[in-house]
């Protein structure tokens, strides 16, 4: 947990005062949240603190309500990376990980890394100099920044499914998930267009490493969309469609 607080905005379906109370009770139990606001009219929950977005989302979802991250941190201080497998056997469901990046100060950022559906073990994440994925992780170039190892040791299940189209609901006792809140002495602007890989080998890129390109994402209050201009569906209708494709959270 970091002492640097940052803001996160979640879209949460709220119908009445009881909904507000149950979400508030769940958030009060979390160490690391300095303050929060629940807007019943706008269906938004805003937190300020030092916890990773994934941990707060799980707490909200424990009340029986969904939670979608709509923005983190200040403008131009957030990014996201979807980690995929380039193995032919994973062609239909390549997504194995999600990294949410938020800058909290100059040369100071945190990465909320979640992975799912991998063999048990210690994995070594790193930011690569290139975002070239033409050969998967093997074409991402040299390491730009090595991150702390992540232990993948929790049995994968419905609750650990990655929040992305292309992810698969995994219910296999031989596959595991993991989550780590990683620190890096970098600026978000340095990372856009580069890539993150997750390798079984320390200081090496293994052929089966999962990887993805880092893209800018919305800061807090920069994404207030309720209806998608492409599909005409609300964020909750899109969420239902996504769940039908194997997304659990």
N, C-alpha and C positions, 0 to 999 in steps of 0.2 A: 504494500500500500504506500502511496506517495503522500507527502504533506502538501503538495501543490494542488490546490482546488481548481476544478474546472466545471463548467456547466454542461448539462446534457438535457436535451428535450426529447421526450417520448410521446408518441401518439398512443392513447389508451382509451378504449371504449368505456365511457362512463355514463350511466343512466340516471343516477340519483345520489342523494347524500350518503346512503349506505355504501355505495361504490367508493365514494371519496374516503369514507372512514376506513374501509378495509384496506385500501391502498396505502393510506396514511399509516395505519398500524403496521403494515409490512415494512415500510420504509423506516419507521422509527426503530426497528430492531437491528438496522444495519449500522455498524460502526464505520465511520468514514464519510457519512453524509452530514454536512454542516447545516444545510437547510433545504427545504423543498417546497414546491407550490403545486397545487392540484387545481386545474381550471376545468370545472364541470362543463361549462358552456362550450368551450373550445375542444374538449376531450384531450387535454394536454397535461402532462406531468413534467415538471422541471426540477432537476436536482442540482445541487452544487456540493462538491466534495471531492474525495480522492479515490473512489471506488471505480473499477472498470465497468463500462456499460453493460457487459454481459451479466455481471453479478446483480446489478440493479434490475435489469430486465427479468431475470429469474425470480427475484423477489416479487415483482409486480405480477408476473404470470402465476405465482403460487396462490394468488387470490382468485384465480379462475378467469382472469382477463388477459387479453393479448397486450403486447407492448412492442412498438416499432420505434427504433431510434430515428429521430428526425434531424438531429444535428448535435455536434459536440464541439465544445471549445469556442474560441473567438473566430471571426472571419479569416479565411486563408490559413487556418491552423489545424485543419482536420483532413484526413485521407483514409482510404480504405483499400484493401487488397484481398481479392478472392483467390485462394490457393487451390490449384487443380492438379489432378494426376494426368499424366500424358501416356499412361499405360493403356494399351488397346482394350484390356478387360474392363476398364473403367469408362469406356467411351460414352455410355448412356448416362452415367452419373459421375462426372469427373470431379465435382467440388468436394474437397476434403478439409478445407480450412477457411477461416475468415479472420483478417487482422484489421482492427479499427485503430487508427493512429490519431493522437491528439497532442498538439503542442501546448505546453503549459507555461513556458518562458523561453527566452532566447537560448538556443542550444540545449533545449531540455524538452523531451517528448516521451510519451508512453504509448506502448502498443498492447492492446487487448487482443491476444492471440488465442483462438479456439480452433482445435482440430478434432476430427471425428472419422471413424472407420479405418484406422491404421493399426498395424501390428503393435503389440505392446513393446515399450522400450523408451530409451532416451533419444531425443531428436535435437538437432542443432540448427536453429534458424539463423539466417543471415540476410542482410540487404546486399544485393548485387549491383555492380556498376551499370549493367545494361538491363533493359526491359525486353530484350529479344527472346521470344519464346518459340522460335521456329524449330528448335530441337529440344523443347522443354527446358528443364533446368540447366542442361549442358551448354546452352547457348547464352546464358545470362552473364558471362564474363567473370571477372575476379570479384572477390568480396569487397564491398564498400564499407560494411560495418558488421561485425560479428555480435550477435545477441546472445543472451543467456540461454542455456539449454532448457528444454521443456520435457517434463515427464508425461508420457502418454500411458496412463495406467488405470483409467476408469473404464469399466466395461461399457461399450457403446449401447445406447438404447434410444427410445423415442425422444427423450428429453434432451439428448446431446446432439441431435441433428443440427447441421449447420443451416443458418438462415439465409439461403440463397437458392434460386432456381438452378437445377443441376446437382443439388445435393440429394442424397439418398437416405431414407430412414433405415438405419442399421440396427439390427437385432441379432447380433452374432457374438457368441461368447469368446470368439477368437479375435475380435476386433475391438479397438479401444479408442477412448477420447482423452483429451487433455486441454487444460486452459492455464495460461500464464500471463501475468501483467508485467511486461518487459520495459526496461528503461533504456534510453539512448541519448547520448549527448549530441543531438542533431537538431536541425530545423526541418519542419515539414516541407518547405519549398525545395530543399535539397533532394527530396526523395521522389517527387512526382516524375513518373516515367521510368523509374528504376524498378527493380523487382525484389520480391522476397522469396527465398526458397527454404524448405525444411528438409534436411538431410539426415540419414541415419549415421553418416560418417562425420566425425569432427574434422574441420578444416578441409573437407572435400565435398564435391558434389556427386552424390550417387546417382546412377541413371534413373532410379525410381523416385527421386526427390520430387515433392510437390512444389508448385511455384505459381506466382501470379504477378501481374504488373500493378504498381502502386498508382492510384488515381485520386485526385482531389475529391473531397466530399464536403457536404454542407456543414457550416458551423452552427452553433445554437442560434435559432430564430431565422436562419437563412432558407429554411424549407418549410413553408406552411401549406404546401399543396394538399388538398383534400380529394381532388378528382384528377385522374391522369388525363392529360390532353391527347394521348395516343389512343387509349382504349375507351375513354369516357367512363371508366369505372372508378368507384371510390377506393381509397387505400385499403379498406376492409374487404371489398369485393376482390381486389387484386390479391390480398392476403389469402382469401379462401381458395382462389385459383392456384396460388403457389403451394398451399398445403396439399392440394390434390396431386401435385407433382413430386411430393415427397419431402416437403418442408414442414418441420414440426413446430418451430418457434417463430 
